[in-house]
Amino acid sequence: MAKPRSIPRRLRASARGKSAGVRGRARAARSAAEPADLAAVLVEVIDRQRSLRLPRGWLAEVVQAALARQGIARAELCLLLVDDRRIARLHDEWLGIPGPTDVLTFGPAAQAPADGVLRGDIVASVETARRAAREVGWQPRHELAYYVIHGILHLVGYDDHDPADRRAMRARERVLLAAAGLPPAPRTARRRP
């Protein structure tokens, strides 16, 4: 999906009440050869939906594996898991498109940050993931992980508006899914996120 500039602070603030995040987990996973101040991946997962239970920390680990494969050692990401109603509201507010979508990515403008830290927010609809997973025949949590990886690729500059870019993005999604120990996304006639 498209990439608005940044998630509204009020949404982040209101969502923080029920964090299922794993801040600092990646610090412990860092190799001993890396200085403590040079590499850190902070992932916060805020779960504001009730339709899918995820193992605690699982999605943060998927993100960390994808970032490592992408060669990103420093990141601060917030994942917001929502229902269709909430993502529809954001979809309309930020992109002017009514109705729910699968994933929205909020990141900095098209420039790399001066401090080298990838920052961004990814909002994913768990309801949409459940529906799509049923349609393509795989687990809802895998579909959700796919949305998050898709969002990460938008944050690092991939786009999917024309066929060539879309093919490149799909190929990279497969690489990152495999790096996270997940099966490849099923090919489908339905347009993926």
N, C-alpha and C positions, 0 to 999 in steps of 0.2 A: 504494500500500500504506500501511499505518498508519505512524505516526511515533513510534517509541520516543524516549525522552529523549536519550540520548547513546550513542555506540558504545563498547564496552568498551575501555579503554585498552590492555589486553593484546593485543587484536586489532589495534589501530592500530600498536602497538609491533612486533608480530611481522610485520606486513605491510610495514613501512617498508623492509625489506631490499632490495626490488626496486622502487624507485620509478621510474615513467616520467613523473614529474610535470614541470610547467612552473611552478615557483614564480618569480614575478617577471616572467613574460612580459607580463602585463597592465600592469605599470608602464611598460614601453617603449611600449605602445600608447596610453597616456594622452595626451590632447591637451595642447598647450603651455600652454593657458589655465588648466589645473587645477594648483593648488599640489601639490607632491610629497607632502605629508603628509595631504591630504584625500581622495585617491582611490587605492585600491589593491585589486586583486582578485588574491588568491593562490589558485591551484588546484593541488592535488597529486593526481596520478593514480597509484595504486598498482595494478599489474597482477599479480594472483596466479592467472592462468588461462593455459591454453595452447591454447585452441580457436579464437581469433581474433586475428590480427595487425592492429594499428591503426597508422596513421601516427603517428609521435612528435609529441605536442603537439596532435593533431587534437581529441581530446575536450575538452581544456582550452580550446581556441579555441571550441568549441561552447558551453561553459559561459559563457565570457566574453561571447559575442554574446548569449546568452539573458539574462544578468544586465544587460547594457547596455540591452537592449530593455525589461526589467522596471524600469529606472531605478535599479538598484543599483550604486553606485560603489565600495562597500567590502565586501569579502567574504573569508572564509577558508574554503575548502571542500576536503574530501578525498573523492576518488572511489576506491572500492575495487572493483576488477573481480575477480569470483570465479567459481568453478564452482558447480554445483548442490549439491554436498555441503556446501560451506562456507556458502552462503546458507541451506540447509535447517537447519543447526545454529543459525544466528543467528535464523532465523524461529521456531524452537521455543523457543530460550532467551529471546527478548525478547517474543514475542507468544503463545507457547504453542500455536502452530499447527505441526504436524509437516509436513515436506516442503518442497521448494524453492518459492520465489516469484521474481518478476522483479526487484523493487527494494525496498529498505528505506531509509528516511530517518531519520537520527538527528540531532536538533537540540535547541536549547534549549526550555525550556517555552514555553508560548503567549505569552510576553512578548517584545517587541522589546528587543534588547540596549541597554543604556544608552549604549554608545559608538557605536551606529549601524552596527556591523559585522555582516553576516550571517555566521553560523558554522554549520557542519553537516557531516555525513558522509553520503555516499550510497553504498550497497552495491548493486551490480547483478550479476545472474547473466548471464554471457556465454553459457553453455550454453542458458539459457532464451531469450535473445535470438536465438540461432541457430535454435532450433526454431520460435519464433514468426514469425521473418522468413520461414522456409520456408513456413509456413502461410498468411501473408498476401501473400507474393510481393514482398518488398522486401529490401534489403541488410541483413545482420545488424548492421553498424555503425550503420545508421540506426535500427534497433530499439533498440540499446543507447543511442544518443543520446536517443531518445524516453524511455527509462526514466530517464535522468539529468535531463532536463527535467521529467519528472513529479516526481522527487524535489525539484528546486529549487522547484517550485510548492508542494509540501508545506512546505518550509522557510519560505516567505513567507506561509503561512497558508491556502492552498487546501486543500479537502478534497473527497472524492468518495464520501461515504457515502450521500448521498441523490441522487435523480435530478437535481434542479435544480443542486446543487453539482457533480455529475459533468459536466453539460452545460457549466457555466461553466469548469470546469477543462479540459475537452477543447478548448473554443474558445481558451483561453489557450495551451494546448499547441501548437495550430496556428500561432498568432502567433509563439511563440518558436522553433518549428522553422523557420519562414520566415525569421526574423531571423538564424538560424544558417546560412541557405542550404540547408536540407534540405527534401525533399519532405514534404507532409502525410502523417501516419500513415494507412495504409489503414483504411477502415472495415471492421469485421468483426463477425460474430455473437459471437465470443469476447470476453469482457469484458477490456478493456485494463487495464493496471496500476492 
